[in-house]
Amino acid sequence: MLKVGLTGGIGAGKSEVSRLLVACGAVLIDADRIAREVVAPGTPGLASVVEAFGEEILAADGSLDRPRLGAIVFADAEKLATLNSIVHPLVGARSRELEEAAAEDAVVIHDVPLLTENGLAPLYDLVIVVDAAPETQLDRLVRLRGMTEGDARARMAAQATREQRREIADIVIDNDVPLGELEQRVQDVWAELLRRSQASRPSPAE
């Protein structure tokens, strides 16, 4: 099994890269998706978040109001750290369960937005960083996700810098490019992942 950490700043296009890698044959473990699962209604995770931040972060149907919570924590580093201390251990435990269920020869992609910030690079055989210029990130967040410019800048500022992410990267995928070019770059990276995966397997006994 080849364990790959995939990360990138918000709006860099990491989700598109993970989708393309899955199409190539990778097993995806999406930390964001798991983070939503562990705070779904009725879970201990959601109860802990409500205890920390109050019932005002709940929507009318009892689910987590993620935009409201995001506006709170991304403007306050201490509150963000509190949220992370609740959610990250739950995400880690579920991610390990999914990894253990994958085939022995799988290329497992761990899509982890805060890989750099939390010092998680040593957990993986290699790290892929999806990179885009800050102005590209900002444009995508405002134009495609409907964020205000202020909210988008706050989200970006709460994350590691572009330079910090690139420092931990074994492979950098530049996503300041059209989709067709990105697809080719991901296919090239997939070929490299397969090469590394095969090289890491023990040779059959003579």
C-alpha positions as a Markdown table, in Angstrom:
| # | Residue | x | y | z |
|---|---|---|---|---|
| 1 | Met | 0.0 | 0.0 | 0.0 |
| 2 | Leu | 1.2 | 3.5 | -0.9 |
| 3 | Lys | -0.1 | 6.1 | 1.5 |
| 4 | Val | -0.3 | 9.6 | -0.1 |
| 5 | Gly | -1.2 | 12.8 | 1.6 |
| 6 | Leu | -3.0 | 15.3 | -0.7 |
| 7 | Thr | -3.3 | 18.9 | 0.4 |
| 8 | Gly | -3.6 | 22.4 | -0.9 |
| 9 | Gly | -5.0 | 25.8 | 0.1 |
| 10 | Ile | -8.7 | 26.5 | -0.1 |
| 11 | Gly | -9.7 | 27.2 | -3.6 |
| 12 | Ala | -6.6 | 25.6 | -5.1 |
| 13 | Gly | -8.6 | 22.8 | -6.7 |
| 14 | Lys | -7.6 | 19.9 | -4.5 |
| 15 | Ser | -11.1 | 18.3 | -4.8 |
| 16 | Glu | -10.8 | 18.2 | -8.6 |
| 17 | Val | -7.4 | 16.6 | -8.4 |
| 18 | Ser | -8.7 | 14.0 | -5.9 |
| 19 | Arg | -11.6 | 13.3 | -8.3 |
| 20 | Leu | -9.1 | 12.7 | -11.2 |
| 21 | Leu | -6.9 | 10.5 | -9.1 |
| 22 | Val | -10.0 | 8.3 | -8.2 |
| 23 | Ala | -10.8 | 8.1 | -11.9 |
| 24 | Cys | -7.2 | 6.7 | -12.4 |
| 25 | Gly | -7.8 | 4.1 | -9.7 |
| 26 | Ala | -6.8 | 5.6 | -6.4 |
| 27 | Val | -8.7 | 4.8 | -3.1 |
| 28 | Leu | -9.8 | 8.2 | -1.7 |
| 29 | Ile | -10.1 | 8.9 | 2.0 |
| 30 | Asp | -11.6 | 12.4 | 2.2 |
| 31 | Ala | -11.0 | 14.1 | 5.5 |
| 32 | Asp | -13.5 | 16.9 | 4.8 |
| 33 | Arg | -16.2 | 14.3 | 4.1 |
| 34 | Ile | -15.4 | 12.4 | 7.2 |
| 35 | Ala | -15.3 | 15.6 | 9.2 |
| 36 | Arg | -19.0 | 16.1 | 8.2 |
| 37 | Glu | -19.9 | 12.6 | 9.1 |
| 38 | Val | -18.4 | 12.8 | 12.6 |
| 39 | Val | -20.5 | 15.9 | 13.4 |
| 40 | Ala | -23.8 | 14.6 | 11.8 |
| 41 | Pro | -27.0 | 14.9 | 13.9 |
| 42 | Gly | -27.0 | 12.5 | 16.8 |
| 43 | Thr | -23.3 | 12.0 | 16.9 |
| 44 | Pro | -21.0 | 12.5 | 20.0 |
| 45 | Gly | -19.0 | 14.8 | 17.8 |
| 46 | Leu | -21.8 | 17.2 | 17.2 |
| 47 | Ala | -22.7 | 17.2 | 20.9 |
| 48 | Ser | -19.1 | 18.2 | 21.7 |
| 49 | Val | -19.2 | 21.0 | 19.2 |
| 50 | Val | -22.5 | 22.3 | 20.6 |
| 51 | Glu | -21.1 | 22.1 | 24.2 |
| 52 | Ala | -18.1 | 24.2 | 23.1 |
| 53 | Phe | -19.8 | 26.8 | 20.9 |
| 54 | Gly | -23.5 | 26.8 | 22.0 |
| 55 | Glu | -26.7 | 25.9 | 20.2 |
| 56 | Glu | -26.6 | 29.0 | 18.0 |
| 57 | Ile | -24.3 | 27.0 | 15.7 |
| 58 | Leu | -27.2 | 24.6 | 14.9 |
| 59 | Ala | -29.5 | 24.9 | 11.9 |
| 60 | Ala | -33.3 | 24.7 | 12.4 |
| 61 | Asp | -33.3 | 21.0 | 11.6 |
| 62 | Gly | -30.7 | 20.2 | 14.3 |
| 63 | Ser | -27.7 | 19.8 | 11.9 |
| 64 | Leu | -24.5 | 21.8 | 12.1 |
| 65 | Asp | -24.8 | 25.2 | 10.5 |
| 66 | Arg | -21.4 | 25.1 | 8.9 |
| 67 | Pro | -21.3 | 28.6 | 7.4 |
| 68 | Arg | -22.2 | 30.1 | 10.8 |
| 69 | Leu | -19.6 | 28.0 | 12.7 |
| 70 | Gly | -17.0 | 28.8 | 10.0 |
| 71 | Ala | -17.6 | 32.6 | 10.3 |
| 72 | Ile | -16.9 | 32.2 | 14.1 |
| 73 | Val | -13.8 | 30.0 | 14.1 |
| 74 | Phe | -12.0 | 31.4 | 11.0 |
| 75 | Ala | -12.0 | 34.8 | 12.6 |
| 76 | Asp | -10.6 | 33.6 | 15.9 |
| 77 | Ala | -7.5 | 31.3 | 16.1 |
| 78 | Glu | -8.3 | 30.1 | 19.6 |
| 79 | Lys | -11.8 | 29.0 | 18.6 |
| 80 | Leu | -10.5 | 27.3 | 15.5 |
| 81 | Ala | -8.0 | 25.4 | 17.7 |
| 82 | Thr | -10.9 | 24.4 | 20.0 |
| 83 | Leu | -12.9 | 23.1 | 17.0 |
| 84 | Asn | -9.9 | 21.2 | 15.6 |
| 85 | Ser | -9.3 | 19.6 | 19.0 |
| 86 | Ile | -12.8 | 18.1 | 18.8 |
| 87 | Val | -13.0 | 17.1 | 15.2 |
| 88 | His | -9.5 | 16.0 | 14.3 |
| 89 | Pro | -9.2 | 12.9 | 16.6 |
| 90 | Leu | -12.5 | 11.7 | 15.3 |
| 91 | Val | -11.5 | 12.1 | 11.7 |
| 92 | Gly | -8.1 | 10.4 | 12.4 |
| 93 | Ala | -9.8 | 7.4 | 13.9 |
| 94 | Arg | -12.3 | 7.0 | 11.0 |
| 95 | Ser | -9.5 | 7.5 | 8.4 |
| 96 | Arg | -7.5 | 4.7 | 9.9 |
| 97 | Glu | -10.5 | 2.4 | 9.7 |
| 98 | Leu | -11.0 | 3.1 | 6.0 |
| 99 | Glu | -7.3 | 2.7 | 5.2 |
| 100 | Glu | -7.2 | -0.7 | 6.9 |
| 101 | Ala | -10.1 | -1.8 | 4.7 |
| 102 | Ala | -8.2 | -1.0 | 1.5 |
| 103 | Ala | -6.4 | -3.6 | -0.6 |
| 104 | Glu | -2.8 | -4.3 | 0.2 |
| 105 | Asp | -1.6 | -3.0 | -3.2 |
| 106 | Ala | -3.8 | 0.1 | -3.2 |
| 107 | Val | -2.7 | 3.6 | -3.7 |
| 108 | Val | -4.5 | 5.4 | -0.9 |
| 109 | Ile | -5.0 | 9.1 | -1.3 |
| 110 | His | -5.7 | 10.9 | 2.0 |
| 111 | Asp | -7.3 | 14.3 | 1.1 |
| 112 | Val | -6.3 | 16.4 | 4.1 |
| 113 | Pro | -6.9 | 20.2 | 3.9 |
| 114 | Leu | -4.9 | 21.0 | 7.1 |
| 115 | Leu | -2.0 | 18.5 | 6.5 |
| 116 | Thr | 0.6 | 21.2 | 6.6 |
| 117 | Glu | -0.9 | 23.1 | 9.5 |
| 118 | Asn | -1.1 | 20.0 | 11.7 |
| 119 | Gly | 2.4 | 18.6 | 10.8 |
| 120 | Leu | 1.0 | 15.4 | 9.3 |
| 121 | Ala | 3.4 | 14.9 | 6.5 |
| 122 | Pro | 5.4 | 12.2 | 8.3 |
| 123 | Leu | 2.3 | 10.0 | 8.3 |
| 124 | Tyr | 2.5 | 9.5 | 4.5 |
| 125 | Asp | 4.9 | 7.8 | 2.1 |
| 126 | Leu | 4.8 | 11.1 | 0.1 |
| 127 | Val | 2.9 | 14.3 | 0.0 |
| 128 | Ile | 1.2 | 15.9 | -3.0 |
| 129 | Val | 0.4 | 19.7 | -2.8 |
| 130 | Val | -2.1 | 21.2 | -5.2 |
| 131 | Asp | -0.8 | 24.8 | -5.7 |
| 132 | Ala | -2.5 | 27.9 | -7.1 |
| 133 | Ala | -1.7 | 31.6 | -6.9 |
| 134 | Pro | -3.5 | 33.4 | -4.1 |
| 135 | Glu | -5.4 | 35.6 | -6.6 |
| 136 | Thr | -6.6 | 32.4 | -8.3 |
| 137 | Gln | -7.8 | 31.0 | -5.0 |
| 138 | Leu | -9.6 | 34.2 | -4.1 |
| 139 | Asp | -11.3 | 34.4 | -7.5 |
| 140 | Arg | -12.6 | 30.8 | -7.2 |
| 141 | Leu | -13.9 | 31.3 | -3.7 |
| 142 | Val | -15.8 | 34.4 | -4.6 |
| 143 | Arg | -17.0 | 33.5 | -8.0 |
| 144 | Leu | -17.6 | 29.7 | -7.6 |
| 145 | Arg | -18.4 | 29.3 | -3.9 |
| 146 | Gly | -20.2 | 32.6 | -3.4 |
| 147 | Met | -18.1 | 33.8 | -0.5 |
| 148 | Thr | -17.6 | 37.4 | 0.2 |
| 149 | Glu | -14.1 | 38.6 | -0.4 |
| 150 | Gly | -13.6 | 39.2 | 3.3 |
| 151 | Asp | -14.7 | 35.7 | 4.3 |
| 152 | Ala | -12.5 | 34.2 | 1.5 |
| 153 | Arg | -9.5 | 36.2 | 2.7 |
| 154 | Ala | -10.1 | 35.1 | 6.3 |
| 155 | Arg | -10.3 | 31.4 | 5.3 |
| 156 | Met | -7.1 | 31.7 | 3.3 |
| 157 | Ala | -5.3 | 33.6 | 6.1 |
| 158 | Ala | -6.2 | 30.8 | 8.6 |
| 159 | Gln | -4.3 | 28.3 | 6.6 |
| 160 | Ala | -0.6 | 27.7 | 6.0 |
| 161 | Thr | 1.1 | 29.9 | 3.5 |
| 162 | Arg | 1.8 | 28.8 | 0.0 |
| 163 | Glu | 5.5 | 28.5 | 0.8 |
| 164 | Gln | 4.9 | 26.4 | 3.9 |
| 165 | Arg | 2.8 | 23.9 | 1.8 |
| 166 | Arg | 5.4 | 23.7 | -0.9 |
| 167 | Glu | 8.2 | 23.0 | 1.6 |
| 168 | Ile | 6.6 | 19.7 | 2.6 |
| 169 | Ala | 5.7 | 18.6 | -0.9 |
| 170 | Asp | 7.2 | 15.6 | -2.7 |
| 171 | Ile | 5.1 | 16.4 | -5.7 |
| 172 | Val | 3.5 | 19.8 | -6.6 |
| 173 | Ile | 0.6 | 20.0 | -9.0 |
| 174 | Asp | 0.3 | 23.5 | -10.5 |
| 175 | Asn | -3.5 | 24.2 | -10.9 |
| 176 | Asp | -3.3 | 27.7 | -12.4 |
| 177 | Val | -4.1 | 25.9 | -15.7 |
| 178 | Pro | -7.2 | 24.8 | -17.8 |
| 179 | Leu | -8.9 | 21.6 | -16.8 |
| 180 | Gly | -7.5 | 19.7 | -19.8 |
| 181 | Glu | -4.0 | 20.5 | -18.8 |
| 182 | Leu | -4.7 | 19.6 | -15.2 |
| 183 | Glu | -6.0 | 16.2 | -16.3 |
| 184 | Gln | -2.7 | 15.5 | -18.1 |
| 185 | Arg | -0.7 | 16.5 | -15.1 |
| 186 | Val | -2.7 | 14.3 | -12.8 |
| 187 | Gln | -2.2 | 11.3 | -15.2 |
| 188 | Asp | 1.5 | 11.9 | -15.1 |
| 189 | Val | 1.5 | 12.0 | -11.3 |
| 190 | Trp | -0.6 | 8.8 | -11.2 |
| 191 | Ala | 2.0 | 7.0 | -13.3 |
| 192 | Glu | 4.7 | 8.1 | -10.8 |
| 193 | Leu | 2.5 | 6.9 | -7.9 |
| 194 | Leu | 2.2 | 3.5 | -9.5 |
| 195 | Arg | 5.9 | 3.3 | -10.1 |
| 196 | Arg | 6.6 | 4.1 | -6.5 |
| 197 | Ser | 4.0 | 1.7 | -5.3 |
| 198 | Gln | 5.5 | -1.2 | -7.3 |
| 199 | Ala | 9.0 | -0.3 | -6.2 |
| 200 | Ser | 8.0 | -0.4 | -2.6 |
| 201 | Arg | 6.5 | -4.0 | -2.8 |
| 202 | Pro | 8.7 | -6.8 | -1.5 |
| 203 | Ser | 10.2 | -9.0 | -4.2 |
| 204 | Pro | 8.6 | -12.5 | -4.4 |
| 205 | Ala | 10.7 | -15.2 | -2.7 |
| 206 | Glu | 13.0 | -17.1 | -4.9 |
